[in-house]
Amino acid sequence: MPPKRGRAAAEDETSQELRRTKSAVNEAMNEFLCPITFSLPVDPVTAEDGNVYERSAIEEWLEQQHKSPVTNMAMGTRLLPALRVKNMIRTMVASGALTGDKVDAWKLKLEEEEKVAEVRREAEAGDGEAMYDLGLCYEHGMKGLAMDKAKAFEWYEKSHEAGDAVGTGGLGRCYLLGYGVPMCPVLGATLLSDAARRGSKAACIYLGRAYADGICGYPKDEKMARRYYSMMASAAIDDCSNDAKEKAATWLRAHAAA
């Protein structure tokens, strides 16, 4: 049996070796980081400059300019799935070899993208509510999806056609603001009014604010603002935030009918 002192020295040497290995692995992780987001890519792709990027980030970049974010040299738009990088990141995270804030952010992003994938499956199966949710993600660039007003319009339109009142409201906003479609205030107002009538709290609040502030082509009209804000209270579809509802209620208290 080795003396205790020798055993302690060996254990200390092993511990140091593990720390060096861990440090080397974490340094190597930097090679996987997307040069645009500086985070681990969930959907890595190899661009024509030979570098690996997060797909949504490089797609958005290339919509604006055909240059490499790394070299600033001219670059085409062809992207190839970096499957080995993707598998390597997943394996190293699952094994615990990679840890830290960037790994935690990667796990959260992966979870969000898996949720989006599920929503997309439901939307493609004909679920009107899921169609709206997918449109909302595209409208605001949420949950790993690049902001794309045209795709937002497409999914809102499908949601509306599937009979979803919230989708009707989203489609109305698109026509009113020109998101992904030529602006048409008349059609936008018609769709939003229809959504409000069918019970969308969000549509009621949107119209109430439009009349209260005289925005989006609506005349400033306290009576109409009061009408739509009041409709919000009894609307059956709770599709807006508590903050938006409280603001509507605050406006009503401050502008009570004579």
C-alpha positions in Angstrom: 0.0 0.0 0.0 1.5 3.4 -1.0 2.1 5.9 1.8 -0.6 8.4 2.4 1.6 11.3 1.3 2.2 9.6 -2.1 -1.5 8.9 -2.5 -2.4 12.5 -1.8 0.2 13.7 -4.3 -1.2 11.3 -6.9 -4.7 12.5 -6.3 -3.6 16.1 -6.5 -1.9 15.4 -9.8 -5.0 13.7 -11.1 -7.1 16.7 -10.0 -4.8 19.1 -11.7 -4.9 17.0 -14.9 -8.8 17.1 -14.8 -8.7 20.8 -14.4 -6.3 21.2 -17.3 -8.5 18.9 -19.5 -11.7 20.9 -18.4 -10.0 24.1 -19.3 -8.8 22.8 -22.7 -12.3 21.6 -23.5 -13.9 24.9 -22.5 -11.3 26.7 -24.7 -12.1 24.4 -27.6 -15.8 25.3 -27.1 -14.9 28.8 -28.3 -14.3 27.2 -31.8 -17.9 26.2 -31.9 -19.3 29.7 -31.1 -21.2 31.4 -33.9 -19.2 34.5 -35.0 -22.4 36.5 -35.1 -24.2 35.6 -31.9 -21.1 34.5 -29.9 -23.2 31.6 -28.6 -23.2 27.8 -29.2 -25.4 27.2 -32.3 -28.4 25.0 -32.0 -28.8 24.6 -35.8 -25.2 25.0 -37.0 -24.5 25.5 -40.7 -21.3 26.0 -42.7 -21.2 29.0 -44.9 -19.1 29.6 -48.1 -16.3 31.2 -46.0 -15.8 27.9 -44.2 -17.0 29.1 -40.9 -19.9 27.6 -38.8 -22.8 29.8 -37.8 -26.2 29.6 -36.2 -28.5 29.2 -39.2 -31.0 31.9 -38.3 -28.2 34.4 -37.6 -26.3 33.9 -40.9 -29.6 33.8 -42.9 -30.6 37.2 -41.5 -27.0 38.5 -42.1 -27.0 37.4 -45.7 -30.4 39.0 -46.4 -28.7 42.4 -45.7 -25.3 41.8 -47.3 -23.4 39.1 -49.2 -20.2 39.4 -47.2 -18.5 37.1 -44.7 -19.0 38.3 -41.1 -15.5 37.0 -40.3 -13.4 38.1 -43.3 -15.6 40.8 -44.8 -15.0 39.3 -48.2 -17.8 38.7 -50.8 -19.6 35.5 -50.0 -22.6 33.6 -51.6 -25.7 32.5 -49.7 -25.2 28.7 -49.9 -25.4 27.1 -46.4 -24.7 23.4 -45.6 -25.9 21.7 -42.4 -22.9 21.2 -40.0 -24.1 17.9 -38.7 -20.8 16.8 -37.1 -20.6 20.0 -35.2 -24.2 19.7 -34.1 -23.7 16.1 -32.9 -20.4 17.0 -31.2 -22.0 19.8 -29.2 -24.9 17.7 -28.2 -22.6 14.8 -27.1 -20.3 17.1 -25.1 -23.2 18.9 -23.4 -24.9 15.6 -22.6 -21.7 14.1 -21.1 -21.1 17.2 -19.0 -17.8 17.9 -20.8 -19.1 21.4 -21.6 -20.5 23.5 -18.9 -21.0 27.2 -18.1 -23.3 30.1 -19.0 -23.0 29.5 -22.7 -24.0 25.9 -22.4 -27.0 26.9 -20.2 -28.0 29.4 -22.9 -27.7 26.7 -25.5 -29.9 24.3 -23.5 -32.6 27.0 -23.1 -32.4 27.8 -26.8 -32.6 24.2 -27.8 -35.7 23.8 -25.5 -37.3 26.8 -27.2 -36.6 25.5 -30.7 -38.0 22.1 -29.8 -41.2 23.9 -28.6 -41.3 25.9 -31.9 -40.9 22.6 -33.8 -43.9 21.2 -32.0 -46.0 24.3 -32.7 -45.0 24.0 -36.4 -46.1 20.4 -36.5 -49.5 21.4 -35.0 -49.8 24.3 -37.3 -49.1 22.2 -40.4 -51.7 19.7 -39.1 -54.3 22.5 -39.3 -54.4 23.9 -35.7 -55.4 27.6 -36.1 -54.1 28.6 -32.7 -50.7 27.1 -33.4 -50.7 28.9 -36.8 -51.2 32.2 -35.0 -48.4 31.3 -32.4 -46.0 30.6 -35.3 -46.9 33.8 -37.0 -46.3 35.7 -33.7 -42.8 34.1 -33.5 -42.0 35.3 -37.0 -43.4 38.8 -36.5 -41.2 39.4 -33.4 -38.2 37.1 -34.2 -38.8 35.0 -31.1 -37.8 31.5 -30.0 -34.9 31.1 -32.4 -36.8 32.3 -35.5 -35.5 35.2 -37.5 -37.9 38.1 -37.8 -39.9 37.7 -41.0 -43.0 39.8 -41.6 -43.9 37.9 -44.8 -43.9 34.6 -43.0 -45.9 36.1 -40.1 -48.5 37.3 -42.6 -48.6 33.9 -44.2 -49.3 32.1 -40.9 -51.8 34.7 -39.7 -53.7 34.3 -42.9 -53.8 30.6 -42.5 -54.9 31.0 -38.9 -57.7 33.3 -40.0 -58.8 30.9 -42.7 -58.8 28.1 -40.1 -61.4 30.2 -38.2 -59.2 31.4 -35.3 -60.3 34.8 -34.1 -56.8 35.7 -32.8 -55.4 34.9 -36.2 -57.9 37.2 -37.7 -56.7 40.0 -35.4 -53.0 39.3 -36.4 -53.9 39.4 -40.1 -55.7 42.7 -39.5 -52.6 44.2 -37.9 -50.5 43.0 -40.9 -52.9 44.8 -43.4 -53.1 47.9 -41.2 -49.3 48.2 -40.8 -48.1 46.7 -44.1 -46.4 43.7 -42.5 -45.6 41.2 -45.2 -48.3 42.6 -47.5 -49.2 45.9 -49.1 -50.8 48.2 -46.6 -54.6 48.2 -46.7 -56.1 50.1 -43.7 -59.7 49.4 -44.7 -59.2 45.6 -44.7 -57.1 45.8 -41.6 -59.7 47.7 -39.7 -62.4 45.3 -40.9 -60.5 42.2 -39.8 -59.6 43.7 -36.4 -63.2 44.7 -35.8 -64.2 41.1 -36.7 -61.7 39.7 -34.3 -62.9 42.0 -31.5 -66.5 41.0 -32.2 -65.6 37.3 -31.9 -64.0 37.8 -28.5 -60.3 38.7 -28.9 -59.2 40.8 -26.0 -56.1 41.8 -27.9 -58.1 43.1 -30.9 -60.4 45.1 -28.5 -57.4 46.7 -26.8 -55.6 47.4 -30.2 -58.7 49.2 -31.5 -59.3 51.0 -28.2 -55.8 52.4 -28.2 -56.0 53.3 -31.9 -59.1 55.4 -31.2 -57.8 56.8 -27.9 -54.5 58.0 -29.4 -55.6 58.6 -33.0 -53.0 56.3 -34.5 -52.7 53.8 -37.4 -55.0 55.9 -39.5 -57.9 56.0 -36.9 -59.4 59.3 -35.8 -59.0 60.3 -32.2 -62.4 59.3 -30.8 -63.0 58.9 -27.1 -66.4 57.3 -27.5 -65.1 54.6 -29.8 -62.1 54.1 -27.6 -64.4 53.6 -24.6 -66.5 51.2 -26.6 -63.6 48.9 -27.6 -61.9 49.1 -24.2 -65.2 48.2 -22.5 -65.6 45.2 -24.9 -62.2 43.9 -23.7 -63.7 43.2 -20.2 -66.3 40.7 -21.5 -64.2 39.3 -24.4 -63.9 35.6 -24.1 -60.4 35.0 -25.6 -57.6 36.1 -23.3 -54.9 36.6 -25.8 -53.1 39.7 -24.3 -50.9 40.5 -21.3 -52.1 41.5 -17.9 -50.1 44.8 -18.4 -52.2 45.6 -21.6 -55.4 44.8 -19.8 -54.5 47.0 -16.8 -53.6 49.9 -19.1 -57.0 49.6 -20.8 -58.7 49.5 -17.4 -56.7 52.6 -16.3 -57.8 54.5 -19.4 -61.4 53.6 -18.8 -61.3 54.8 -15.2 -59.7 58.1 -16.3 -62.3 58.6 -19.2 -65.5 57.5 -17.6 -68.6 58.3 -19.6 -70.4 61.5 -18.6 
